[in-house]
């Protein structure tokens, strides 16, 4: 699959990477894991974007630790679905978009492609707003100007031309480490009630405004299980392959499980830390509901000091920029798979960012800067509404013995997948009815 000729100026999209990372089946397990590690990080970084911040901050400030169990449950759901997507890619040699193109007719392909593109744009709107807000918090740039400045992140994509996936993964790992370290320090500064945190991991009724809890819960689900991440993972995981043993594919799938689970657990810890930070800094001390990232930044300064606020702004900027890289690759995978159109990644970035800039800028200008938090939350709800259209073909195809052979999902895994599908559809329906 990764066999296109590569030139000195080739972008880093998976369709333009030659060959894959070969892993010796006879090497020590830790050497094999070190060689395989990477695809899970590229997927996990999408779970730390500014959209997650908005939902987690409002959930923590409104309900304390009461919705922490939703973060944990969403992360488990994400692990299950991402493992299914990776299995599809490794077993069939096709990503989810390519497999859907072969399986469904023109109408079905068009619907899935439009849904996937909408999810990428919704995610990019969150990245635009998050980066613009980071510029404002760190450098005092007006929010509308910050939105315009985000167009220049295309230069980051241009700077990665000619780089392989190992370089991309190293950059993303650095950004993830920055985000995780910033929040670890901030949580330490505010000193949460750890017994309350433990209770928040148990499902319970958060009380107060149940409808708002459902909206925020859906936002957390949408921010955690991003539809385009299923397409992305099924593609980039194919850059790895265990060779030299009798059970090469089985070994590859085993390494993939470890890489995916560890990476997404890290994302879960980051998301949990954001909610715990908000619950400790705002809800526990009787602050009014914080539904805006800028408001959270301003309130953290007197509570935990200027250093915590600076870390908050740096982590926000890192979150937006890391998602820029993975969103670009996901867009290329989707366009290539559904439409069989290949364009340089910087052009794909320009298209996606151009489509995201308009609603973000209009929202800021028409609704005011105070509406950024609401726009971020609803961008994640849009992702949740799109998720079933990516889950349906994934569940159907990974359960097909004709397509997957002996690696088709076991009946109990199929049941788990369809229960998740029904749960997400039911929650979406509940949200729509309540609007």
C-alpha positions as CSV (number, residue, x, y, z in Angstrom):
1,X,0.0,0.0,0.0
2,X,2.8,2.4,0.9
3,X,4.6,2.0,-2.4
4,X,4.3,5.4,-4.2
5,X,7.6,6.9,-5.3
6,X,9.0,9.4,-2.8
7,X,10.7,12.6,-3.7
8,X,12.9,14.9,-1.7
9,X,9.9,17.2,-1.3
10,X,7.2,14.6,-0.6
11,X,4.7,15.5,2.1
12,X,4.4,13.3,5.1
13,X,0.9,11.9,4.4
14,X,0.7,8.1,4.7
15,X,-0.2,7.6,1.0
16,X,3.1,9.2,0.1
17,X,5.4,7.3,2.5
18,X,7.4,4.6,0.9
19,X,7.7,1.2,2.7
20,X,7.0,0.6,6.4
21,X,8.9,0.2,9.6
22,X,10.1,-3.4,9.7
23,X,10.1,-5.1,13.1
24,X,12.2,-8.3,13.7
25,X,10.0,-10.9,15.2
26,X,13.0,-12.4,17.0
27,X,14.0,-9.2,18.7
28,X,13.4,-8.7,22.5
29,X,9.8,-7.7,23.2
30,X,10.8,-4.2,24.4
31,X,12.8,-3.6,21.2
32,X,9.7,-4.6,19.1
33,X,7.5,-2.4,21.2
34,X,9.9,0.5,20.8
35,X,9.9,0.1,17.0
36,X,6.2,-0.2,16.8
37,X,5.2,2.7,19.2
38,X,3.9,5.8,17.5
39,X,0.5,5.3,15.7
40,X,-1.3,5.3,19.0
41,X,0.3,8.7,19.9
42,X,-0.8,10.3,16.7
43,X,-4.4,9.1,17.5
44,X,-4.3,10.0,21.2
45,X,-3.2,13.6,20.5
46,X,-6.6,14.3,18.9
47,X,-8.2,13.5,22.3
48,X,-6.3,16.4,23.9
49,X,-7.4,19.2,21.6
50,X,-9.1,22.4,22.8
51,X,-12.5,21.0,22.4
52,X,-11.7,18.5,25.2
53,X,-10.6,21.4,27.3
54,X,-13.9,23.3,26.9
55,X,-16.1,20.2,27.8
56,X,-13.9,19.1,30.7
57,X,-13.5,22.6,32.2
58,X,-17.3,23.2,32.1
59,X,-18.1,19.7,33.4
60,X,-15.6,20.1,36.3
61,X,-16.7,23.6,37.2
62,X,-20.4,22.8,37.0
63,X,-20.5,19.3,38.5
64,X,-17.2,18.9,40.3
65,X,-15.8,15.4,39.8
66,X,-19.3,14.1,39.0
67,X,-18.7,13.5,35.3
68,X,-15.2,12.0,35.7
69,X,-16.6,8.6,35.1
70,X,-17.8,9.8,31.6
71,X,-14.2,10.7,30.8
72,X,-13.1,7.2,31.9
73,X,-15.9,5.4,30.0
74,X,-15.3,7.4,26.9
75,X,-11.7,6.5,26.9
76,X,-12.5,2.8,27.3
77,X,-15.0,3.1,24.4
78,X,-12.3,4.9,22.4
79,X,-9.8,2.1,23.0
80,X,-12.3,-0.5,21.8
81,X,-13.1,1.3,18.6
82,X,-9.6,2.4,17.8
83,X,-8.4,-1.3,18.2
84,X,-11.1,-2.3,15.7
85,X,-10.0,0.3,13.2
86,X,-6.4,-0.7,13.6
87,X,-7.3,-4.4,13.1
88,X,-9.2,-3.5,9.9
89,X,-6.1,-1.7,8.5
90,X,-3.6,-4.4,9.5
91,X,-5.6,-7.4,8.3
92,X,-7.0,-6.1,5.0
93,X,-4.3,-3.6,4.0
94,X,-7.0,-1.0,3.5
95,X,-8.0,1.9,5.7
96,X,-11.6,2.5,6.7
97,X,-12.2,5.0,3.9
98,X,-10.8,2.6,1.2
99,X,-12.7,-0.3,2.6
100,X,-16.0,1.7,2.7
101,X,-15.4,2.8,-0.9
102,X,-15.2,-0.8,-2.0
103,X,-18.2,-2.0,0.1
104,X,-20.8,0.7,-0.4
105,X,-22.4,2.3,-3.5
106,X,-22.0,6.0,-4.6
107,X,-24.7,7.3,-2.2
108,X,-23.3,5.5,0.8
109,X,-19.7,6.6,0.0
110,X,-20.8,10.2,-0.5
111,X,-22.7,10.3,2.8
112,X,-19.7,8.8,4.8
113,X,-17.2,11.1,3.1
114,X,-19.3,14.3,3.8
115,X,-19.8,13.1,7.4
116,X,-16.1,12.5,7.9
117,X,-15.2,15.9,6.4
118,X,-17.7,17.6,8.6
119,X,-16.1,16.0,11.6
120,X,-12.6,17.2,10.6
121,X,-13.9,20.7,10.1
122,X,-15.7,20.7,13.5
123,X,-12.5,19.5,15.1
124,X,-10.5,22.2,13.2
125,X,-12.9,24.9,14.4
126,X,-12.0,23.9,17.9
127,X,-8.3,24.0,17.1
128,X,-8.7,27.5,15.5
129,X,-10.5,28.8,18.6
130,X,-8.1,27.1,21.0
131,X,-4.9,28.4,19.3
132,X,-6.4,31.9,18.9
133,X,-7.3,31.9,22.6
134,X,-3.8,30.8,23.5
135,X,-2.3,33.6,21.4
136,X,-4.5,36.0,23.4
137,X,-3.7,34.6,26.8
138,X,0.0,34.4,26.2
139,X,0.7,37.4,24.0
140,X,-2.3,39.7,24.3
141,X,-3.4,39.3,20.7
142,X,-7.1,40.1,20.1
143,X,-9.1,37.0,19.6
144,X,-10.3,37.9,16.0
145,X,-6.6,38.5,15.0
146,X,-5.6,35.3,16.7
147,X,-8.1,33.4,14.5
148,X,-6.5,34.9,11.5
149,X,-3.0,34.0,12.7
150,X,-4.0,30.3,12.9
151,X,-4.0,30.2,9.1
152,X,-0.2,30.4,9.3
153,X,0.0,27.0,10.9
154,X,0.1,25.7,7.4
155,X,3.8,26.6,7.6
156,X,4.2,23.9,10.2
157,X,2.9,21.4,7.7
158,X,5.1,22.7,5.0
159,X,8.1,22.4,7.4
160,X,7.3,18.7,7.8
161,X,7.6,18.0,4.0
162,X,10.0,15.2,3.2
163,X,9.8,13.9,6.8
164,X,8.9,10.3,7.6
165,X,6.4,9.2,10.3
166,X,9.1,8.7,12.9
167,X,9.9,12.5,12.8
168,X,6.2,13.4,12.9
169,X,5.7,11.0,15.8
170,X,8.7,12.5,17.7
171,X,7.2,16.0,17.3
172,X,3.8,14.9,18.5
173,X,5.4,13.0,21.5
174,X,7.1,16.3,22.5
175,X,3.8,18.2,22.3
176,X,2.0,15.5,24.3
177,X,4.7,15.5,26.9
178,X,4.3,19.3,27.2
179,X,0.6,19.1,27.7
180,X,0.8,16.2,30.2
181,X,3.6,17.9,32.3
182,X,1.7,21.3,32.4
183,X,-1.4,19.7,33.8
184,X,0.4,17.4,36.2
185,X,2.0,20.5,37.7
186,X,-1.2,22.5,37.8
187,X,-3.1,19.6,39.5
188,X,-0.4,19.4,42.1
189,X,-0.7,23.2,42.7
190,X,-4.5,23.1,43.3
191,X,-4.4,20.0,45.5
192,X,-7.6,18.1,44.7
193,X,-9.7,16.0,47.1
194,X,-8.5,12.6,46.0
195,X,-11.3,10.8,47.7
196,X,-13.8,12.9,45.8
197,X,-11.8,12.1,42.6
198,X,-12.2,8.4,43.3
199,X,-15.9,8.8,43.9
200,X,-16.2,10.6,40.6
201,X,-15.0,7.5,38.8
202,X,-18.2,5.7,39.8
203,X,-21.3,6.3,37.6
204,X,-23.8,8.5,39.4
205,X,-26.4,11.2,38.8
206,X,-24.6,14.6,38.9
207,X,-27.8,16.3,39.9
208,X,-28.6,19.9,39.2
209,X,-29.2,20.4,35.4
210,X,-29.6,16.9,34.0
211,X,-30.0,18.2,30.4
212,X,-26.7,20.2,30.6
213,X,-25.0,17.1,32.0
214,X,-26.2,15.1,29.0
215,X,-24.9,17.9,26.6
216,X,-21.5,17.9,28.4
217,X,-21.4,14.1,28.5
218,X,-22.0,14.0,24.8
219,X,-19.4,16.7,24.3
220,X,-16.9,14.6,26.2
221,X,-17.8,11.5,24.1
222,X,-17.5,13.5,20.9
223,X,-14.2,15.0,22.0
224,X,-12.8,11.6,23.0
225,X,-14.0,9.3,20.2
226,X,-13.4,11.5,17.1
227,X,-14.9,9.9,13.9
228,X,-11.9,10.9,11.7
229,X,-9.5,9.2,14.2
230,X,-11.0,5.9,13.2
231,X,-10.0,6.5,9.6
232,X,-6.6,7.9,10.6
233,X,-5.7,4.9,12.8
234,X,-6.7,2.3,10.2
235,X,-4.2,3.9,7.8
236,X,-1.2,4.9,9.8
237,X,-1.0,1.6,11.7
238,X,0.0,0.1,8.4
239,X,3.4,1.8,8.6
240,X,4.4,-1.1,11.0
241,X,4.9,-4.7,10.2
242,X,6.5,-7.6,12.2
243,X,8.5,-9.8,9.9
244,X,10.6,-13.0,10.2
245,X,8.3,-15.0,12.4
246,X,5.5,-17.6,11.8
247,X,2.9,-15.3,13.3
248,X,3.8,-11.9,11.9
249,X,0.3,-10.5,11.7
250,X,-0.7,-11.8,15.2
251,X,2.5,-10.3,16.6
252,X,1.7,-7.0,14.9
253,X,-1.8,-6.9,16.3
254,X,-0.5,-7.7,19.8
255,X,2.0,-4.8,19.6
256,X,-0.8,-2.6,18.2
257,X,-2.9,-3.3,21.2
258,X,-0.2,-2.3,23.6
259,X,0.6,0.9,21.7
260,X,-3.0,1.9,21.5
261,X,-4.0,1.1,25.1
262,X,-1.0,2.9,26.6
263,X,-1.4,6.0,24.3
264,X,-5.1,6.3,25.0
265,X,-4.7,5.8,28.7
266,X,-2.3,8.7,28.7
267,X,-4.9,10.8,26.9
268,X,-7.5,9.7,29.5
269,X,-5.2,10.9,32.3
270,X,-4.8,14.3,30.6
271,X,-8.5,14.7,30.1
272,X,-9.1,13.6,33.6
273,X,-6.6,16.1,34.9
274,X,-8.3,18.9,33.1
275,X,-11.7,18.0,34.7
276,X,-10.1,17.5,38.1
277,X,-8.3,20.9,37.8
278,X,-11.6,22.6,37.1
279,X,-13.4,20.7,39.8
280,X,-10.8,21.6,42.4
281,X,-10.1,25.2,41.4
282,X,-13.7,26.3,40.7
283,X,-16.4,24.0,41.8
284,X,-14.9,23.1,45.2
285,X,-14.4,26.7,46.2
286,X,-17.9,27.9,45.1
287,X,-16.9,29.7,42.0
288,X,-19.7,30.3,39.4
289,X,-19.8,27.9,36.5
290,X,-16.9,28.4,34.2
291,X,-17.9,27.7,30.6
292,X,-15.0,29.6,28.9
293,X,-11.3,28.7,28.7
294,X,-10.3,32.3,29.0
295,X,-12.3,32.7,32.2
296,X,-10.6,29.6,33.5
297,X,-7.2,31.1,32.8
298,X,-8.1,34.3,34.6
299,X,-9.5,32.5,37.6
300,X,-6.5,30.2,37.9
301,X,-4.1,33.1,38.3
302,X,-5.2,34.2,41.8
303,X,-5.9,30.7,42.9
304,X,-2.7,29.0,41.9
305,X,-0.4,31.8,40.7
306,X,0.9,33.2,37.5
307,X,3.1,30.1,36.9
308,X,0.0,27.9,36.7
309,X,-1.7,30.3,34.3
310,X,1.4,30.4,32.1
311,X,1.5,26.6,32.0
312,X,-2.2,26.6,31.2
313,X,-1.6,28.8,28.1
314,X,1.4,26.8,26.9
315,X,-0.5,23.6,27.2
316,X,-3.5,25.1,25.2
317,X,-1.1,26.2,22.4
318,X,0.6,22.8,22.3
319,X,-2.8,21.0,22.2
320,X,-4.0,23.1,19.2
321,X,-0.8,22.7,17.2
322,X,-0.5,18.9,17.8
323,X,-4.0,18.4,16.5
324,X,-3.1,20.4,13.4
325,X,-0.7,17.7,12.3
326,X,-3.0,14.7,12.9
327,X,-6.0,16.4,11.5
328,X,-4.1,17.1,8.3
329,X,-3.1,13.5,7.9
330,X,-6.6,12.3,8.7
331,X,-8.0,14.6,6.0
332,X,-5.7,13.2,3.4
333,X,-6.5,9.7,4.3
334,X,-10.3,10.4,4.0
335,X,-10.0,12.2,0.7
336,X,-7.7,9.6,-0.8
337,X,-9.8,6.7,0.4
338,X,-13.2,7.9,-0.6
339,X,-12.5,10.1,-3.6
340,X,-9.1,8.7,-4.7
341,X,-7.8,12.2,-4.8
342,X,-4.2,12.8,-3.6
343,X,-3.0,16.3,-3.0
344,X,0.0,17.6,-1.0
345,X,-0.6,17.8,2.7
346,X,-0.1,21.6,2.8
347,X,-2.9,22.0,0.3
348,X,-5.1,19.8,2.3
349,X,-4.3,21.9,5.4
350,X,-5.2,25.1,3.5
351,X,-8.6,23.6,2.5
352,X,-9.5,22.4,6.0
353,X,-8.3,25.5,7.7
354,X,-10.0,27.7,5.2
355,X,-13.3,26.0,5.9
356,X,-12.8,26.2,9.7
357,X,-11.7,29.9,9.7
358,X,-15.0,31.3,8.5
359,X,-17.4,29.8,11.2
360,X,-14.8,30.5,13.9
361,X,-14.3,34.1,12.8
362,X,-18.1,34.7,12.4
363,X,-18.8,33.2,15.8
364,X,-16.3,35.5,17.5
365,X,-17.5,38.6,15.6
366,X,-21.2,37.9,15.9
367,X,-21.5,36.2,19.3
368,X,-18.6,37.9,21.0
369,X,-15.5,36.5,22.6
370,X,-17.4,35.2,25.5
371,X,-19.1,32.6,23.2
372,X,-15.9,30.8,22.5
373,X,-16.6,28.2,25.3
374,X,-20.1,27.4,23.9
375,X,-18.7,27.1,20.4
376,X,-16.0,24.7,21.5
377,X,-18.5,22.5,23.4
378,X,-20.9,22.4,20.5
379,X,-18.1,21.6,18.0
380,X,-17.6,18.4,20.1
381,X,-21.3,17.6,20.1
382,X,-21.2,17.8,16.3
383,X,-18.4,15.1,16.4
384,X,-20.6,12.9,18.6
385,X,-23.5,13.2,16.1
386,X,-21.2,12.2,13.3
387,X,-19.7,9.2,15.1
388,X,-22.4,6.6,14.3
389,X,-21.8,7.1,10.5
390,X,-18.1,6.0,11.0
391,X,-19.0,3.2,13.5
392,X,-21.5,1.5,11.3
393,X,-19.2,0.4,8.5
394,X,-16.4,-0.3,10.9
395,X,-18.5,-2.7,13.0
396,X,-19.9,-4.4,9.9
397,X,-16.6,-4.9,8.2
398,X,-14.5,-6.0,11.2
399,X,-17.2,-8.6,11.9
400,X,-17.1,-10.0,8.4
401,X,-15.3,-13.3,8.0
402,X,-15.3,-12.9,4.3
403,X,-13.2,-9.7,4.7
404,X,-11.3,-10.4,7.9
405,X,-11.0,-14.2,7.8
406,X,-9.8,-15.7,11.1
407,X,-9.2,-12.2,12.5
408,X,-12.9,-11.2,12.4
409,X,-14.2,-9.9,15.7
410,X,-15.3,-12.5,18.2
411,X,-19.1,-12.5,18.9
412,X,-18.6,-10.9,22.3
413,X,-16.6,-8.1,20.8
414,X,-19.3,-7.6,18.1
415,X,-21.8,-7.3,20.9
416,X,-19.7,-4.8,22.8
417,X,-19.3,-2.7,19.6
418,X,-23.0,-2.7,18.8
419,X,-23.9,-1.8,22.4
420,X,-21.6,1.2,22.1
421,X,-23.3,2.1,18.8
422,X,-26.8,2.0,20.5
423,X,-25.5,3.9,23.5
424,X,-24.1,6.7,21.4
425,X,-27.1,6.9,19.1
426,X,-29.5,6.9,22.1
427,X,-27.6,9.7,23.7
428,X,-27.6,11.7,20.5
429,X,-31.3,11.2,20.2
430,X,-31.8,12.3,23.7
431,X,-29.9,15.5,23.0
432,X,-31.8,16.3,19.8
433,X,-35.2,15.8,21.6
434,X,-34.1,18.0,24.4
435,X,-33.0,20.9,22.2
